[in-house]
């Protein structure tokens, strides 16, 4: 999913505007929002596949621990 435009009210993906629940205080960069979206997509895919691991350190054996 490639983000092409960001405003305080919405971001645009593949020609479709997706509105924020509340307007942003400041506009973030496309690179910053793309990183957030990629990470969220990765988490959703892992949940769909049933994979569980610590998101902070990627340890597959210690789910929910305090790390690093």
mmCIF file as Biopython writes it, N, C-alpha, C and O atoms, coordinates in Angstrom:
data_model
#
loop_
_atom_site.group_PDB
_atom_site.id
_atom_site.type_symbol
_atom_site.label_atom_id
_atom_site.label_alt_id
_atom_site.label_comp_id
_atom_site.label_asym_id
_atom_site.label_entity_id
_atom_site.label_seq_id
_atom_site.pdbx_PDB_ins_code
_atom_site.Cartn_x
_atom_site.Cartn_y
_atom_site.Cartn_z
_atom_site.occupancy
_atom_site.B_iso_or_equiv
_atom_site.auth_seq_id
_atom_site.auth_asym_id
_atom_site.pdbx_PDB_model_num
ATOM 1   N N  . UNK A ? 1  ? 0.846   -1.159  0.000  1.0 0.0 1  A 1 
ATOM 2   C CA . UNK A ? 1  ? 0.000   0.000   0.000  1.0 0.0 1  A 1 
ATOM 3   C C  . UNK A ? 1  ? 0.900   1.232   0.000  1.0 0.0 1  A 1 
ATOM 4   O O  . UNK A ? 1  ? 1.602   1.484   0.979  1.0 0.0 1  A 1 
ATOM 5   N N  . UNK A ? 2  ? 0.887   1.994   -1.077 1.0 0.0 2  A 1 
ATOM 6   C CA . UNK A ? 2  ? 1.780   3.136   -1.216 1.0 0.0 2  A 1 
ATOM 7   C C  . UNK A ? 2  ? 1.025   4.445   -0.993 1.0 0.0 2  A 1 
ATOM 8   O O  . UNK A ? 2  ? 0.038   4.733   -1.670 1.0 0.0 2  A 1 
ATOM 9   N N  . UNK A ? 3  ? 1.504   5.217   -0.043 1.0 0.0 3  A 1 
ATOM 10  C CA . UNK A ? 3  ? 0.917   6.505   0.286  1.0 0.0 3  A 1 
ATOM 11  C C  . UNK A ? 3  ? 1.466   7.550   -0.672 1.0 0.0 3  A 1 
ATOM 12  O O  . UNK A ? 3  ? 2.675   7.626   -0.890 1.0 0.0 3  A 1 
ATOM 13  N N  . UNK A ? 4  ? 0.577   8.356   -1.246 1.0 0.0 4  A 1 
ATOM 14  C CA . UNK A ? 4  ? 1.005   9.344   -2.233 1.0 0.0 4  A 1 
ATOM 15  C C  . UNK A ? 4  ? 0.856   10.788  -1.765 1.0 0.0 4  A 1 
ATOM 16  O O  . UNK A ? 4  ? 1.511   11.678  -2.307 1.0 0.0 4  A 1 
ATOM 17  N N  . UNK A ? 5  ? -0.003  11.039  -0.758 1.0 0.0 5  A 1 
ATOM 18  C CA . UNK A ? 5  ? -0.230  12.407  -0.297 1.0 0.0 5  A 1 
ATOM 19  C C  . UNK A ? 5  ? -0.722  12.380  1.145  1.0 0.0 5  A 1 
ATOM 20  O O  . UNK A ? 5  ? -1.448  11.473  1.551  1.0 0.0 5  A 1 
ATOM 21  N N  . UNK A ? 6  ? -0.308  13.408  1.925  1.0 0.0 6  A 1 
ATOM 22  C CA . UNK A ? 6  ? -0.763  13.533  3.307  1.0 0.0 6  A 1 
ATOM 23  C C  . UNK A ? 6  ? -1.151  14.989  3.567  1.0 0.0 6  A 1 
ATOM 24  O O  . UNK A ? 6  ? -0.427  15.913  3.198  1.0 0.0 6  A 1 
ATOM 25  N N  . UNK A ? 7  ? -2.305  15.174  4.207  1.0 0.0 7  A 1 
ATOM 26  C CA . UNK A ? 7  ? -2.712  16.487  4.714  1.0 0.0 7  A 1 
ATOM 27  C C  . UNK A ? 7  ? -3.057  16.307  6.189  1.0 0.0 7  A 1 
ATOM 28  O O  . UNK A ? 7  ? -2.946  15.199  6.713  1.0 0.0 7  A 1 
ATOM 29  N N  . UNK A ? 8  ? -3.466  17.355  6.854  1.0 0.0 8  A 1 
ATOM 30  C CA . UNK A ? 8  ? -3.876  17.230  8.255  1.0 0.0 8  A 1 
ATOM 31  C C  . UNK A ? 8  ? -5.175  16.443  8.384  1.0 0.0 8  A 1 
ATOM 32  O O  . UNK A ? 8  ? -5.445  15.866  9.437  1.0 0.0 8  A 1 
ATOM 33  N N  . UNK A ? 9  ? -5.981  16.415  7.328  1.0 0.0 9  A 1 
ATOM 34  C CA . UNK A ? 9  ? -7.287  15.764  7.380  1.0 0.0 9  A 1 
ATOM 35  C C  . UNK A ? 9  ? -7.302  14.342  6.824  1.0 0.0 9  A 1 
ATOM 36  O O  . UNK A ? 9  ? -8.101  13.521  7.274  1.0 0.0 9  A 1 
ATOM 37  N N  . UNK A ? 10 ? -6.436  14.032  5.855  1.0 0.0 10 A 1 
ATOM 38  C CA . UNK A ? 10 ? -6.471  12.722  5.215  1.0 0.0 10 A 1 
ATOM 39  C C  . UNK A ? 10 ? -5.118  12.361  4.610  1.0 0.0 10 A 1 
ATOM 40  O O  . UNK A ? 10 ? -4.224  13.200  4.494  1.0 0.0 10 A 1 
ATOM 41  N N  . UNK A ? 11 ? -4.990  11.088  4.227  1.0 0.0 11 A 1 
ATOM 42  C CA . UNK A ? 11 ? -3.854  10.661  3.405  1.0 0.0 11 A 1 
ATOM 43  C C  . UNK A ? 11 ? -4.428  9.940   2.194  1.0 0.0 11 A 1 
ATOM 44  O O  . UNK A ? 11 ? -5.555  9.446   2.228  1.0 0.0 11 A 1 
ATOM 45  N N  . UNK A ? 12 ? -3.652  9.886   1.139  1.0 0.0 12 A 1 
ATOM 46  C CA . UNK A ? 12 ? -4.126  9.295   -0.104 1.0 0.0 12 A 1 
ATOM 47  C C  . UNK A ? 12 ? -3.316  8.043   -0.428 1.0 0.0 12 A 1 
ATOM 48  O O  . UNK A ? 12 ? -2.085  8.053   -0.422 1.0 0.0 12 A 1 
ATOM 49  N N  . UNK A ? 13 ? -4.042  6.975   -0.708 1.0 0.0 13 A 1 
ATOM 50  C CA . UNK A ? 13 ? -3.445  5.683   -1.054 1.0 0.0 13 A 1 
ATOM 51  C C  . UNK A ? 13 ? -4.102  5.201   -2.333 1.0 0.0 13 A 1 
ATOM 52  O O  . UNK A ? 13 ? -5.322  5.057   -2.407 1.0 0.0 13 A 1 
ATOM 53  N N  . UNK A ? 14 ? -3.279  4.953   -3.332 1.0 0.0 14 A 1 
ATOM 54  C CA . UNK A ? 14 ? -3.773  4.418   -4.602 1.0 0.0 14 A 1 
ATOM 55  C C  . UNK A ? 14 ? -4.987  5.188   -5.113 1.0 0.0 14 A 1 
ATOM 56  O O  . UNK A ? 14 ? -5.961  4.592   -5.573 1.0 0.0 14 A 1 
ATOM 57  N N  . UNK A ? 15 ? -4.922  6.537   -5.027 1.0 0.0 15 A 1 
ATOM 58  C CA . UNK A ? 15 ? -5.984  7.394   -5.532 1.0 0.0 15 A 1 
ATOM 59  C C  . UNK A ? 15 ? -7.195  7.530   -4.630 1.0 0.0 15 A 1 
ATOM 60  O O  . UNK A ? 15 ? -8.140  8.237   -4.980 1.0 0.0 15 A 1 
ATOM 61  N N  . UNK A ? 16 ? -7.194  6.868   -3.472 1.0 0.0 16 A 1 
ATOM 62  C CA . UNK A ? 16 ? -8.331  6.918   -2.547 1.0 0.0 16 A 1 
ATOM 63  C C  . UNK A ? 16 ? -7.946  7.709   -1.300 1.0 0.0 16 A 1 
ATOM 64  O O  . UNK A ? 16 ? -6.899  7.467   -0.700 1.0 0.0 16 A 1 
ATOM 65  N N  . UNK A ? 17 ? -8.808  8.664   -0.914 1.0 0.0 17 A 1 
ATOM 66  C CA . UNK A ? 17 ? -8.568  9.448   0.294  1.0 0.0 17 A 1 
ATOM 67  C C  . UNK A ? 17 ? -9.052  8.676   1.511  1.0 0.0 17 A 1 
ATOM 68  O O  . UNK A ? 17 ? -10.169 8.158   1.535  1.0 0.0 17 A 1 
ATOM 69  N N  . UNK A ? 18 ? -8.184  8.608   2.532  1.0 0.0 18 A 1 
ATOM 70  C CA . UNK A ? 18 ? -8.530  7.960   3.798  1.0 0.0 18 A 1 
ATOM 71  C C  . UNK A ? 18 ? -8.424  9.039   4.869  1.0 0.0 18 A 1 
ATOM 72  O O  . UNK A ? 18 ? -7.341  9.558   5.142  1.0 0.0 18 A 1 
ATOM 73  N N  . UNK A ? 19 ? -9.566  9.370   5.473  1.0 0.0 19 A 1 
ATOM 74  C CA . UNK A ? 19 ? -9.613  10.469  6.435  1.0 0.0 19 A 1 
ATOM 75  C C  . UNK A ? 19 ? -9.220  10.002  7.834  1.0 0.0 19 A 1 
ATOM 76  O O  . UNK A ? 19 ? -9.578  8.905   8.261  1.0 0.0 19 A 1 
ATOM 77  N N  . UNK A ? 20 ? -8.467  10.867  8.548  1.0 0.0 20 A 1 
ATOM 78  C CA . UNK A ? 20 ? -8.115  10.610  9.939  1.0 0.0 20 A 1 
ATOM 79  C C  . UNK A ? 20 ? -9.346  10.832  10.803 1.0 0.0 20 A 1 
ATOM 80  O O  . UNK A ? 20 ? -10.207 11.643  10.462 1.0 0.0 20 A 1 
ATOM 81  N N  . UNK A ? 21 ? -9.435  10.118  11.918 1.0 0.0 21 A 1 
ATOM 82  C CA . UNK A ? 21 ? -10.548 10.286  12.847 1.0 0.0 21 A 1 
ATOM 83  C C  . UNK A ? 21 ? -10.599 11.728  13.345 1.0 0.0 21 A 1 
ATOM 84  O O  . UNK A ? 21 ? -11.668 12.332  13.423 1.0 0.0 21 A 1 
ATOM 85  N N  . UNK A ? 22 ? -9.444  12.260  13.675 1.0 0.0 22 A 1 
ATOM 86  C CA . UNK A ? 22 ? -9.301  13.668  14.063 1.0 0.0 22 A 1 
ATOM 87  C C  . UNK A ? 22 ? -8.163  14.254  13.234 1.0 0.0 22 A 1 
ATOM 88  O O  . UNK A ? 22 ? -7.195  13.552  12.941 1.0 0.0 22 A 1 
ATOM 89  N N  . UNK A ? 23 ? -8.258  15.515  12.854 1.0 0.0 23 A 1 
ATOM 90  C CA . UNK A ? 23 ? -7.155  16.119  12.085 1.0 0.0 23 A 1 
ATOM 91  C C  . UNK A ? 23 ? -5.843  16.074  12.858 1.0 0.0 23 A 1 
ATOM 92  O O  . UNK A ? 23 ? -5.834  16.194  14.083 1.0 0.0 23 A 1 
ATOM 93  N N  . UNK A ? 24 ? -4.753  15.903  12.150 1.0 0.0 24 A 1 
ATOM 94  C CA . UNK A ? 24 ? -3.432  15.904  12.779 1.0 0.0 24 A 1 
ATOM 95  C C  . UNK A ? 24 ? -3.069  17.309  13.230 1.0 0.0 24 A 1 
ATOM 96  O O  . UNK A ? 24 ? -3.509  18.291  12.631 1.0 0.0 24 A 1 
ATOM 97  N N  . UNK A ? 25 ? -2.267  17.409  14.283 1.0 0.0 25 A 1 
ATOM 98  C CA . UNK A ? 25 ? -1.798  18.717  14.724 1.0 0.0 25 A 1 
ATOM 99  C C  . UNK A ? 25 ? -0.802  19.286  13.720 1.0 0.0 25 A 1 
ATOM 100 O O  . UNK A ? 25 ? -0.766  20.492  13.477 1.0 0.0 25 A 1 
ATOM 101 N N  . UNK A ? 26 ? 0.004   18.402  13.141 1.0 0.0 26 A 1 
ATOM 102 C CA . UNK A ? 26 ? 0.950   18.819  12.104 1.0 0.0 26 A 1 
ATOM 103 C C  . UNK A ? 26 ? 1.017   17.712  11.057 1.0 0.0 26 A 1 
ATOM 104 O O  . UNK A ? 26 ? 0.744   16.548  11.348 1.0 0.0 26 A 1 
ATOM 105 N N  . UNK A ? 27 ? 1.375   18.082  9.871  1.0 0.0 27 A 1 
ATOM 106 C CA . UNK A ? 27 ? 1.494   17.104  8.789  1.0 0.0 27 A 1 
ATOM 107 C C  . UNK A ? 27 ? 2.805   16.354  8.953  1.0 0.0 27 A 1 
ATOM 108 O O  . UNK A ? 27 ? 3.863   16.964  9.105  1.0 0.0 27 A 1 
ATOM 109 N N  . UNK A ? 28 ? 2.733   15.024  8.922  1.0 0.0 28 A 1 
ATOM 110 C CA . UNK A ? 28 ? 3.955   14.218  8.982  1.0 0.0 28 A 1 
ATOM 111 C C  . UNK A ? 28 ? 4.391   13.886  7.561  1.0 0.0 28 A 1 
ATOM 112 O O  . UNK A ? 28 ? 3.623   14.048  6.613  1.0 0.0 28 A 1 
ATOM 113 N N  . UNK A ? 29 ? 5.608   13.428  7.425  1.0 0.0 29 A 1 
ATOM 114 C CA . UNK A ? 29 ? 6.122   13.129  6.089  1.0 0.0 29 A 1 
ATOM 115 C C  . UNK A ? 29 ? 5.528   11.826  5.556  1.0 0.0 29 A 1 
ATOM 116 O O  . UNK A ? 29 ? 5.073   10.975  6.320  1.0 0.0 29 A 1 
ATOM 117 N N  . UNK A ? 30 ? 5.544   11.693  4.249  1.0 0.0 30 A 1 
ATOM 118 C CA . UNK A ? 30 ? 5.082   10.455  3.618  1.0 0.0 30 A 1 
ATOM 119 C C  . UNK A ? 30 ? 5.928   9.291   4.120  1.0 0.0 30 A 1 
ATOM 120 O O  . UNK A ? 30 ? 5.405   8.205   4.372  1.0 0.0 30 A 1 
ATOM 121 N N  . UNK A ? 31 ? 7.222   9.511   4.265  1.0 0.0 31 A 1 
ATOM 122 C CA . UNK A ? 31 ? 8.126   8.452   4.730  1.0 0.0 31 A 1 
ATOM 123 C C  . UNK A ? 31 ? 7.735   7.966   6.132  1.0 0.0 31 A 1 
ATOM 124 O O  . UNK A ? 31 ? 7.731   6.763   6.395  1.0 0.0 31 A 1 
ATOM 125 N N  . UNK A ? 32 ? 7.407   8.906   7.033  1.0 0.0 32 A 1 
ATOM 126 C CA . UNK A ? 32 ? 7.013   8.534   8.400  1.0 0.0 32 A 1 
ATOM 127 C C  . UNK A ? 32 ? 5.704   7.730   8.405  1.0 0.0 32 A 1 
ATOM 128 O O  . UNK A ? 32 ? 5.611   6.691   9.058  1.0 0.0 32 A 1 
ATOM 129 N N  . UNK A ? 33 ? 4.707   8.215   7.678  1.0 0.0 33 A 1 
ATOM 130 C CA . UNK A ? 33 ? 3.426   7.515   7.651  1.0 0.0 33 A 1 
ATOM 131 C C  . UNK A ? 33 ? 3.555   6.174   6.941  1.0 0.0 33 A 1 
ATOM 132 O O  . UNK A ? 33 ? 2.905   5.204   7.331  1.0 0.0 33 A 1 
ATOM 133 N N  . UNK A ? 34 ? 4.389   6.107   5.901  1.0 0.0 34 A 1 
ATOM 134 C CA . UNK A ? 34 ? 4.586   4.849   5.183  1.0 0.0 34 A 1 
ATOM 135 C C  . UNK A ? 34 ? 5.197   3.809   6.108  1.0 0.0 34 A 1 
ATOM 136 O O  . UNK A ? 34 ? 4.815   2.639   6.065  1.0 0.0 34 A 1 
ATOM 137 N N  . UNK A ? 35 ? 6.149   4.226   6.952  1.0 0.0 35 A 1 
ATOM 138 C CA . UNK A ? 35 ? 6.771   3.310   7.908  1.0 0.0 35 A 1 
ATOM 139 C C  . UNK A ? 35 ? 5.731   2.784   8.903  1.0 0.0 35 A 1 
ATOM 140 O O  . UNK A ? 35 ? 5.713   1.593   9.212  1.0 0.0 35 A 1 
ATOM 141 N N  . UNK A ? 36 ? 4.863   3.675   9.402  1.0 0.0 36 A 1 
ATOM 142 C CA . UNK A ? 36 ? 3.800   3.269   10.332 1.0 0.0 36 A 1 
ATOM 143 C C  . UNK A ? 36 ? 2.866   2.272   9.660  1.0 0.0 36 A 1 
ATOM 144 O O  . UNK A ? 36 ? 2.518   1.250   10.251 1.0 0.0 36 A 1 
ATOM 145 N N  . UNK A ? 37 ? 2.460   2.564   8.428  1.0 0.0 37 A 1 
ATOM 146 C CA . UNK A ? 37 ? 1.534   1.696   7.701  1.0 0.0 37 A 1 
ATOM 147 C C  . UNK A ? 37 ? 2.158   0.333   7.405  1.0 0.0 37 A 1 
ATOM 148 O O  . UNK A ? 37 ? 1.493   -0.695  7.533  1.0 0.0 37 A 1 
ATOM 149 N N  . UNK A ? 38 ? 3.424   0.320   7.012  1.0 0.0 38 A 1 
ATOM 150 C CA . UNK A ? 38 ? 4.110   -0.943  6.721  1.0 0.0 38 A 1 
ATOM 151 C C  . UNK A ? 38 ? 4.199   -1.816  7.975  1.0 0.0 38 A 1 
ATOM 152 O O  . UNK A ? 38 ? 3.971   -3.024  7.914  1.0 0.0 38 A 1 
ATOM 153 N N  . UNK A ? 39 ? 4.532   -1.198  9.109  1.0 0.0 39 A 1 
ATOM 154 C CA . UNK A ? 39 ? 4.624   -1.939  10.365 1.0 0.0 39 A 1 
ATOM 155 C C  . UNK A ? 39 ? 3.263   -2.491  10.768 1.0 0.0 39 A 1 
ATOM 156 O O  . UNK A ? 39 ? 3.156   -3.644  11.185 1.0 0.0 39 A 1 
ATOM 157 N N  . UNK A ? 40 ? 2.227   -1.671  10.644 1.0 0.0 40 A 1 
ATOM 158 C CA . UNK A ? 40 ? 0.877   -2.122  10.994 1.0 0.0 40 A 1 
ATOM 159 C C  . UNK A ? 40 ? 0.440   -3.276  10.092 1.0 0.0 40 A 1 
ATOM 160 O O  . UNK A ? 40 ? -0.161  -4.242  10.562 1.0 0.0 40 A 1 
ATOM 161 N N  . UNK A ? 41 ? 0.738   -3.177  8.817  1.0 0.0 41 A 1 
ATOM 162 C CA . UNK A ? 41 ? 0.385   -4.232  7.875  1.0 0.0 41 A 1 
ATOM 163 C C  . UNK A ? 41 ? 1.114   -5.534  8.222  1.0 0.0 41 A 1 
ATOM 164 O O  . UNK A ? 41 ? 0.538   -6.618  8.131  1.0 0.0 41 A 1 
ATOM 165 N N  . UNK A ? 42 ? 2.379   -5.419  8.618  1.0 0.0 42 A 1 
ATOM 166 C CA . UNK A ? 42 ? 3.169   -6.584  9.021  1.0 0.0 42 A 1 
ATOM 167 C C  . UNK A ? 42 ? 2.562   -7.261  10.253 1.0 0.0 42 A 1 
ATOM 168 O O  . UNK A ? 42 ? 2.462   -8.487  10.306 1.0 0.0 42 A 1 
ATOM 169 N N  . UNK A ? 43 ? 2.159   -6.460  11.239 1.0 0.0 43 A 1 
ATOM 170 C CA . UNK A ? 43 ? 1.550   -6.996  12.455 1.0 0.0 43 A 1 
ATOM 171 C C  . UNK A ? 43 ? 0.240   -7.708  12.132 1.0 0.0 43 A 1 
ATOM 172 O O  . UNK A ? 43 ? -0.004  -8.812  12.618 1.0 0.0 43 A 1 
ATOM 173 N N  . UNK A ? 44 ? -0.595  -7.084  11.322 1.0 0.0 44 A 1 
ATOM 174 C CA . UNK A ? 44 ? -1.883  -7.693  10.940 1.0 0.0 44 A 1 
ATOM 175 C C  . UNK A ? 44 ? -1.654  -9.015  10.215 1.0 0.0 44 A 1 
ATOM 176 O O  . UNK A ? 44 ? -2.338  -10.001 10.489 1.0 0.0 44 A 1 
ATOM 177 N N  . UNK A ? 45 ? -0.706  -9.038  9.302  1.0 0.0 45 A 1 
ATOM 178 C CA . UNK A ? 45 ? -0.422  -10.277 8.570  1.0 0.0 45 A 1 
ATOM 179 C C  . UNK A ? 45 ? 0.055   -11.387 9.504  1.0 0.0 45 A 1 
ATOM 180 O O  . UNK A ? 45 ? -0.333  -12.544 9.345  1.0 0.0 45 A 1 
ATOM 181 N N  . UNK A ? 46 ? 0.896   -11.036 10.476 1.0 0.0 46 A 1 
ATOM 182 C CA . UNK A ? 46 ? 1.376   -12.038 11.426 1.0 0.0 46 A 1 
ATOM 183 C C  . UNK A ? 46 ? 0.237   -12.562 12.288 1.0 0.0 46 A 1 
ATOM 184 O O  . UNK A ? 46 ? 0.176   -13.754 12.587 1.0 0.0 46 A 1 
ATOM 185 N N  . UNK A ? 47 ? -0.666  -11.669 12.686 1.0 0.0 47 A 1 
ATOM 186 C CA . UNK A ? 47 ? -1.815  -12.106 13.474 1.0 0.0 47 A 1 
ATOM 187 C C  . UNK A ? 47 ? -2.718  -13.031 12.662 1.0 0.0 47 A 1 
ATOM 188 O O  . UNK A ? 47 ? -3.241  -14.015 13.187 1.0 0.0 47 A 1 
ATOM 189 N N  . UNK A ? 48 ? -2.898  -12.716 11.394 1.0 0.0 48 A 1 
ATOM 190 C CA . UNK A ? 48 ? -3.721  -13.556 10.528 1.0 0.0 48 A 1 
ATOM 191 C C  . UNK A ? 48 ? -3.100  -14.940 10.352 1.0 0.0 48 A 1 
ATOM 192 O O  . UNK A ? 48 ? -3.810  -15.942 10.267 1.0 0.0 48 A 1 
ATOM 193 N N  . UNK A ? 49 ? -1.765  -14.984 10.299 1.0 0.0 49 A 1 
ATOM 194 C CA . UNK A ? 49 ? -1.047  -16.251 10.122 1.0 0.0 49 A 1 
ATOM 195 C C  . UNK A ? 49 ? -0.915  -17.019 11.433 1.0 0.0 49 A 1 
ATOM 196 O O  . UNK A ? 49 ? -0.508  -18.181 11.432 1.0 0.0 49 A 1 
ATOM 197 N N  . UNK A ? 50 ? -1.252  -16.384 12.541 1.0 0.0 50 A 1 
ATOM 198 C CA . UNK A ? 50 ? -1.151  -17.036 13.838 1.0 0.0 50 A 1 
ATOM 199 C C  . UNK A ? 50 ? 0.241   -17.015 14.426 1.0 0.0 50 A 1 
ATOM 200 O O  . UNK A ? 50 ? 0.516   -17.741 15.382 1.0 0.0 50 A 1 
ATOM 201 N N  . UNK A ? 51 ? 1.135   -16.193 13.873 1.0 0.0 51 A 1 
ATOM 202 C CA . UNK A ? 51 ? 2.487   -16.088 14.413 1.0 0.0 51 A 1 
ATOM 203 C C  . UNK A ? 51 ? 2.483   -15.130 15.584 1.0 0.0 51 A 1 
ATOM 204 O O  . UNK A ? 51 ? 1.895   -14.051 15.516 1.0 0.0 51 A 1 
ATOM 205 N N  . UNK A ? 52 ? 3.142   -15.530 16.657 1.0 0.0 52 A 1 
ATOM 206 C CA . UNK A ? 52 ? 3.248   -14.672 17.827 1.0 0.0 52 A 1 
ATOM 207 C C  . UNK A ? 52 ? 4.710   -14.491 18.168 1.0 0.0 52 A 1 
ATOM 208 O O  . UNK A ? 52 ? 5.470   -15.458 18.218 1.0 0.0 52 A 1 
ATOM 209 N N  . UNK A ? 53 ? 5.097   -13.268 18.399 1.0 0.0 53 A 1 
ATOM 210 C CA . UNK A ? 53 ? 6.463   -12.976 18.813 1.0 0.0 53 A 1 
ATOM 211 C C  . UNK A ? 53 ? 6.476   -11.600 19.471 1.0 0.0 53 A 1 
ATOM 212 O O  . UNK A ? 53 ? 5.564   -10.795 19.278 1.0 0.0 53 A 1 
ATOM 213 N N  . UNK A ? 54 ? 7.513   -11.347 20.244 1.0 0.0 54 A 1 
ATOM 214 C CA . UNK A ? 54 ? 7.676   -10.037 20.853 1.0 0.0 54 A 1 
ATOM 215 C C  . UNK A ? 54 ? 7.931   -9.027  19.746 1.0 0.0 54 A 1 
ATOM 216 O O  . UNK A ? 54 ? 8.866   -9.198  18.964 1.0 0.0 54 A 1 
ATOM 217 N N  . UNK A ? 55 ? 7.122   -7.985  19.665 1.0 0.0 55 A 1 
ATOM 218 C CA . UNK A ? 55 ? 7.277   -7.001  18.603 1.0 0.0 55 A 1 
ATOM 219 C C  . UNK A ? 55 ? 8.510   -6.125  18.798 1.0 0.0 55 A 1 
ATOM 220 O O  . UNK A ? 55 ? 9.030   -5.567  17.832 1.0 0.0 55 A 1 
ATOM 221 N N  . UNK A ? 56 ? 8.983   -5.997  20.038 1.0 0.0 56 A 1 
ATOM 222 C CA . UNK A ? 56 ? 10.137  -5.148  20.302 1.0 0.0 56 A 1 
ATOM 223 C C  . UNK A ? 56 ? 11.449  -5.822  19.911 1.0 0.0 56 A 1 
ATOM 224 O O  . UNK A ? 56 ? 12.307  -5.189  19.297 1.0 0.0 56 A 1 
ATOM 225 N N  . UNK A ? 57 ? 11.614  -7.102  20.259 1.0 0.0 57 A 1 
ATOM 226 C CA . UNK A ? 57 ? 12.906  -7.749  19.996 1.0 0.0 57 A 1 
ATOM 227 C C  . UNK A ? 57 ? 12.802  -8.956  19.077 1.0 0.0 57 A 1 
ATOM 228 O O  . UNK A ? 57 ? 13.806  -9.613  18.801 1.0 0.0 57 A 1 
ATOM 229 N N  . UNK A ? 58 ? 11.593  -9.258  18.597 1.0 0.0 58 A 1 
ATOM 230 C CA . UNK A ? 58 ? 11.352  -10.362 17.662 1.0 0.0 58 A 1 
ATOM 231 C C  . UNK A ? 58 ? 11.608  -11.741 18.265 1.0 0.0 58 A 1 
ATOM 232 O O  . UNK A ? 58 ? 11.752  -12.718 17.530 1.0 0.0 58 A 1 
ATOM 233 N N  . UNK A ? 59 ? 11.667  -11.833 19.614 1.0 0.0 59 A 1 
ATOM 234 C CA . UNK A ? 59 ? 11.878  -13.106 20.286 1.0 0.0 59 A 1 
ATOM 235 C C  . UNK A ? 59 ? 10.582  -13.920 20.221 1.0 0.0 59 A 1 
ATOM 236 O O  . UNK A ? 59 ? 9.538   -13.465 20.688 1.0 0.0 59 A 1 
ATOM 237 N N  . UNK A ? 60 ? 10.649  -15.099 19.654 1.0 0.0 60 A 1 
ATOM 238 C CA . UNK A ? 60 ? 9.462   -15.936 19.485 1.0 0.0 60 A 1 
ATOM 239 C C  . UNK A ? 60 ? 9.162   -16.798 20.701 1.0 0.0 60 A 1 
ATOM 240 O O  . UNK A ? 60 ? 8.146   -17.491 20.729 1.0 0.0 60 A 1 
ATOM 241 N N  . UNK A ? 61 ? 10.035  -16.765 21.713 1.0 0.0 61 A 1 
ATOM 242 C CA . UNK A ? 61 ? 9.856   -17.642 22.856 1.0 0.0 61 A 1 
ATOM 243 C C  . UNK A ? 61 ? 9.312   -16.924 24.090 1.0 0.0 61 A 1 
ATOM 244 O O  . UNK A ? 61 ? 8.771   -17.561 24.995 1.0 0.0 61 A 1 
ATOM 245 N N  . UNK A ? 62 ? 9.455   -15.610 24.125 1.0 0.0 62 A 1 
ATOM 246 C CA . UNK A ? 62 ? 9.075   -14.867 25.328 1.0 0.0 62 A 1 
ATOM 247 C C  . UNK A ? 62 ? 7.996   -13.835 24.985 1.0 0.0 62 A 1 
ATOM 248 O O  . UNK A ? 62 ? 8.277   -12.640 24.900 1.0 0.0 62 A 1 
ATOM 249 N N  . UNK A ? 63 ? 6.790   -14.297 24.793 1.0 0.0 63 A 1 
ATOM 250 C CA . UNK A ? 63 ? 5.673   -13.415 24.440 1.0 0.0 63 A 1 
ATOM 251 C C  . UNK A ? 63 ? 5.274   -12.558 25.638 1.0 0.0 63 A 1 
ATOM 252 O O  . UNK A ? 63 ? 5.082   -13.076 26.738 1.0 0.0 63 A 1 
ATOM 253 N N  . UNK A ? 64 ? 5.150   -11.260 25.428 1.0 0.0 64 A 1 
ATOM 254 C CA . UNK A ? 64 ? 4.653   -10.364 26.473 1.0 0.0 64 A 1 
ATOM 255 C C  . UNK A ? 64 ? 5.653   -10.043 27.571 1.0 0.0 64 A 1 
ATOM 256 O O  . UNK A ? 64 ? 5.250   -9.572  28.635 1.0 0.0 64 A 1 
ATOM 257 N N  . UNK A ? 65 ? 6.915   -10.275 27.358 1.0 0.0 65 A 1 
ATOM 258 C CA . UNK A ? 65 ? 7.908   -9.973  28.384 1.0 0.0 65 A 1 
ATOM 259 C C  . UNK A ? 65 ? 8.382   -8.523  28.261 1.0 0.0 65 A 1 
ATOM 260 O O  . UNK A ? 65 ? 8.153   -7.866  27.246 1.0 0.0 65 A 1 
ATOM 261 N N  . UNK A ? 66 ? 9.037   -8.046  29.299 1.0 0.0 66 A 1 
ATOM 262 C CA . UNK A ? 66 ? 9.650   -6.722  29.235 1.0 0.0 66 A 1 
ATOM 263 C C  . UNK A ? 66 ? 11.061  -6.923  28.723 1.0 0.0 66 A 1 
ATOM 264 O O  . UNK A ? 66 ? 11.862  -7.640  29.322 1.0 0.0 66 A 1 
ATOM 265 N N  . UNK A ? 67 ? 11.347  -6.289  27.622 1.0 0.0 67 A 1 
ATOM 266 C CA . UNK A ? 67 ? 12.668  -6.534  27.014 1.0 0.0 67 A 1 
ATOM 267 C C  . UNK A ? 67 ? 13.414  -5.237  26.741 1.0 0.0 67 A 1 
ATOM 268 O O  . UNK A ? 67 ? 12.881  -4.131  26.836 1.0 0.0 67 A 1 
ATOM 269 N N  . UNK A ? 68 ? 14.635  -5.435  26.408 1.0 0.0 68 A 1 
ATOM 270 C CA . UNK A ? 68 ? 15.559  -4.379  25.961 1.0 0.0 68 A 1 
ATOM 271 C C  . UNK A ? 68 ? 15.382  -3.118  26.759 1.0 0.0 68 A 1 
ATOM 272 O O  . UNK A ? 68 ? 16.076  -2.132  26.517 1.0 0.0 68 A 1 
#
